Amino acid sequence: MKYHITPSTTFTGTHKVAPDKSISHRTIMFGSLANGVTKVSNFLQGEDALSTLQAFADMGVKIERDGDKVTIYGVGINGLTAPKKPLDMGNSGTSMRLLAGILSAQNFDSTMIGDESLSKRPMERVAKPLRQMGAVIATTGEPGTPPIHITGGQNLHAICYEMPMASAQVKSCLLLAGLWAKGETVVFEPETTRDHTERMLTAFGYDVKVTKLERGNQIRLTGGGQLTACDIEVPADISAAAFFMVAGLIASRGDVVLPKVGINPTRTGVIDILRLMGADISLQNQTLVGGEPVADICVKSSKLHGIDIPLHLVPLAIDEFPVIFVAAACATGKTILRGAEELRVKESDRIQVMADGLKTLGIDCTVLDDGIEIVGRGDDEFVFGGGEILSHHDHRIAMSFAVASLRASDKIVINGVETVATSFPNFAELVQKAGLGLEVVNEV
C-alpha cells in the first residue's frame, strides 16, 4: 500500500484523532486481571490494541466489543488459562513487552510471536530483569529477539531494578510482574517516562508509590494484591494528534482544533518542544477523564526556529520525534537532538530512516549515535522537494512524511503505509478532510 500525495498549503478544521494506544492496551490487560466487569469507551480499533485484546481472549477472558466500546469480564489476578497456540502480537512491541511481565508469573507455558518488524526488535531489555525476578524466559530469535518462550510455574520474587535507560515499556513490564512477586518491587527510571501504568494501577485500586528523585523517579509496589474493575474512557492519543499539530504549524494556512486529547504530563514533550520552536499551540477545556488529564489542542500556522532539544524532554516525546523532525526541517536554523538512542529500536531505526527520507526530499541532516542534526529551511516557501520515501513499514514514518507534503514543491510517494492501521486506522480519511492531497493506492 502506498500514499501518493500532491502538495497542498491548507490544513484546517476540528478533527477527532485516534484514541490513545498506550491506554487502550492497558485497559485490556488490567480489565482482564481485575475482579468484576470493566467497561471501556473510545477504545482504539487499531491492529496493535486488537492484538492485545485477542491475546487475552486466547487466555480465557470473555471480551465483548461493539465498535469502540469494549466490555471485559475480568478473571481476577490468577484467572488466566493456557492459550492453545502462540500469542500473536502482530506489530505491537508494547503488547509483547508488557505481556512478558504478566506471562512470567503464570502457571502455564506460553510463546509470543510477531510480524516481520516485531520479530527484529530487542526483547532482552525486559527478559534480563524478569530473569532476575525468577522468570524462565527465552528470546529465541537472533539476537535476543522474538519469538519469546516463557516457562510457567515459577515463583517470582521482587527486585530493586535501576533501568539503564528510560523506557516506559520496561518499567511497566516489571511493575506488572511485580503484581505476583513476593515482596516489594522497586523500579528506578533515570528520566520521567509515560506513567499510564501507574495511573491505571491506582484507578483499579492497587497501591503504587511514586517518588520523584533529583533525577528520574522511584516506583514501588508490593505483590499479592487484587485489581478491582472500573469504567474507563480512553482519551484521544497525543501521538496521533502530533501529526495534526505539526501539519497545522507548517501549512501556509493552518488552523486546527483537536478535541479531548490526553495531555498526561509524561506525554506532552511534543507540545513543549514545538512551543520552544515558536509554535502557536494553546490548550482549552482542560479536565480529567478516568484519571487522565485531557484538553482541546488548538494550533495555528507558525514561524518555527531551530533549537537544541532539552534532554529532559526526550523521553516525554519519544514517539513523536519523526514528525518533530519534519517541523525541524520547516524551521529556520539548526535543530539538534541528543539522548534519543531509544529511537533506533522502535518499529524501525527511526533516526536513520527519517534521515534517509529527509535527504531524499532535499534536507541537510547529520545522523548522530544518539540523535540527529537537521538544518531547517524555514525561510523557503518550499522546504521539501518531491520524491519516493521508504517507510520501512513504520506507521509513524509514513504519517510524518505525509505531513511534509504541506511544504513540498512536488509529489511525494510513500511506500509501505499499511502499518498506519496499527495506530491510526482513519488517518488518510481525516487528513484528506483537513486539506492534504493524499491518495491511498493499493498495489497488487
Buried (B, 14 or more C-beta within 10 A) or exposed (E): BBBBBBBBBBBBBEBBBBBBBBBBBBBBBBBBBBBBBBBBBBBBBBBBBBBBBBBBBBBEBEBEBEEBEBBBBBBEBEBBEEBEEBBBBBBBBBBBBBBBBBBBBBEBBBBBBBBEBBBBBBBBBBBBBBBEBBBBBBBEBEEBBBBBBBBBEBEBBBBEBEBEBBBBBBBBBBBBBBBBBBBBBBBBBBBBBBBBBBBBBBBBBBEBEBEEEEEBBBBBBBBEBBBBBBBBBBBBBBBBBBBBBBBBBBBEBBBBBBBBBBBBEBBBBBBBBBBBBBBBBEBEEEEEBBEBBBBBBBBBBBBBBBBEBBEBBBBBBBBBBBBBBBBBBBBBBBBBBBBBBBBBBBBBBBBBBBBBBBEBBBBEBEBBEBBBBBBBBBEEEEBBBBBEBBBBBBBBBBBBBBBBBBBBBEBBBBBBBBBBBBBBBBBBEBBEEBBBBBEBEEEE
